[in-house]
Amino acid sequence: EMSAELQAAFDHFNRELFDDEVPPPLLTIQRQKMTAGYFTAKGWVHRQGAQKVDEIALNPKYFAVQTLQESMKVLVMQMAFAWQTHYGKPGRRRYANKDYGDKLQSIGLMPSKTGKPGGKMTGEKIDAYVIEGGPFEEACRKLLTNSFALSWLDRFPVTVKELSRTMHQLPE
């Protein structure tokens, strides 16, 4: 059920924000400390051959303390890393460069170290906030009006203190 919900969200945002350009990743749920989500290029290899696939991981510990829009923002930020890997100019591991920031802005998310207006737009621990009236907000509105939900929540969510310290980053 959860896998189908996350796949439906990925497919929706890929169509609405990325013109179906983000190659289908393996969507995983990981309890990586201090991160709500991460992207790993070619993180999985098929047992029967050399085919490799990207991974987008989401941390379920945040689902219970974030709004659905916030959880979808984390997914879309990782999708932007995937898009950048295949079509843009990726920075070094864990670094959100100007190319990444430009892509986020084009889809309606403003990069910001603080997750609020005025924060630094590049770096290793970049968050983003929703640009009012932008493509992400509209795409999210469409998804959430279709009775979309994440049916399962982690029984042991992050604390408010952990949530306030966490930035969306790639793992160490």
Buried (B, 14 or more C-beta within 10 A) or exposed (E): EBEEBBEEBBEBBBEBBBEEEBEBBEBBBBEBEBBBBBBBBEBBEEEEEEEEBBBBBBBBBBBBBBEBBBBBBBBBBBBBBBBBBEEBEBBEEBBBBEBBBBBBBBBBBBBBBEBEEEBEBBBBBBBBBBBEEBBBBEBBEEBBEEEBEBEEBBEEBBEEEBBEEBBBBBBE
